């Protein structure tokens, strides 16, 4: 798998996990795998667009905070 694509996928998976955890806290239960499918249907396109505009995609700290898709970041260091 292409390294850039793998970085994107890892960031997207982390974002899904974080959002799922937040939703679980709201519901007071695990929203289950269906939440992940729903997230992809509703949010994947916007996440991809944000990723393509972000500094995260080529930052050495991508694994830590790439899920945030920031356009500006004080911690940015080009990979």
C-alpha positions in Angstrom: 0.0 0.0 0.0 1.2 3.5 -0.8 2.8 5.2 2.2 0.8 8.4 1.8 -2.5 6.5 1.5 -1.6 4.5 4.6 -1.0 7.7 6.5 -4.5 8.9 5.4 -6.2 5.6 6.3 -4.5 5.5 9.8 -5.7 9.1 10.5 -9.2 8.4 9.3 -9.4 5.2 11.4 -8.3 7.2 14.5 -10.9 9.9 13.8 -13.6 7.2 13.5 -12.5 5.6 16.8 -12.5 9.0 18.6 -15.9 10.0 17.3 -17.3 6.5 18.1 -16.0 6.8 21.7 -17.6 10.3 22.0 -20.9 8.9 20.7 -20.7 6.0 23.1 -20.3 8.4 26.0 -23.4 10.3 24.9 -25.4 7.1 24.5 -23.9 5.5 27.6 -23.2 2.3 25.5 -21.0 1.1 22.6 -22.6 2.3 19.3 -21.3 -0.8 17.6 -19.9 -1.4 14.1 -22.9 0.1 12.5 -21.7 3.5 13.8 -18.5 3.1 11.8 -20.3 2.3 8.6 -22.6 5.3 9.2 -19.6 7.5 9.9 -18.0 6.6 6.6 -21.3 7.3 4.7 -21.7 10.7 6.4 -18.2 11.9 7.0 -15.6 10.2 4.8 -15.8 12.7 1.9 -15.4 15.7 4.3 -12.6 14.1 6.1 -10.8 13.4 2.8 -11.2 17.0 1.7 -10.0 18.3 5.0 -7.0 15.9 4.9 -6.0 17.1 1.4 -6.0 20.7 2.7 -4.2 19.9 5.9 -0.6 20.1 7.0 -1.0 16.7 8.7 -0.5 14.7 5.5 3.2 15.4 5.4 4.0 16.0 9.0 6.3 13.7 11.1 3.7 13.8 13.9 0.8 12.6 11.6 0.4 9.3 13.6 -0.2 11.4 16.8 -2.6 14.0 15.6 -3.3 13.6 11.9 -6.9 12.9 12.7 -7.3 16.6 13.4 -6.6 17.6 9.8 -5.2 21.0 10.7 -4.4 23.6 8.1 -2.0 25.3 10.5 -0.1 23.8 13.4 2.7 25.0 15.7 4.1 21.5 16.0 4.3 20.9 12.2 7.5 19.4 11.0 7.7 18.3 7.4 8.3 14.6 6.9 
